[in-house]
Amino acid sequence: MNELIKLTSSITLVDIISSTGLQIKTDPGIPLIYTGFGLLMLSTLISYITYSQIWVVQDQNNIFIGGNTTRATFAFELEFLKLIK
């Protein structure tokens, strides 16, 4: 703030270095973080894919048929009824 200082010796200003306070540094773990984030996004998208499973079990003279689906249960039920007829 333009204050005056009384010195007994002289000072020579050699260079003015400006500084913003920001530091530029590298982190070797950044690719690992971005890879993990990408895999998280990919697995989130994959979880929206509908898939169905159908089981057929034979026990002596009886046949048991069952199934499971992740989504679209009504459409799976219609498809399942068509399959067992």
Number of C-alpha atoms within 10 A of each C-alpha: 3 4 5 6 6 7 7 6 5 7 7 5 6 6 6 6 5 6 7 5 6 6 7 5 5 7 6 7 8 10 10 10 11 11 11 12 12 12 12 12 11 11 11 11 10 10 10 10 9 11 12 12 10 10 9 9 10 9 7 6 5 8 9 9 12 10 12 14 15 13 13 11 13 10 10 18 14 10 11 16 9 9 8 7 5
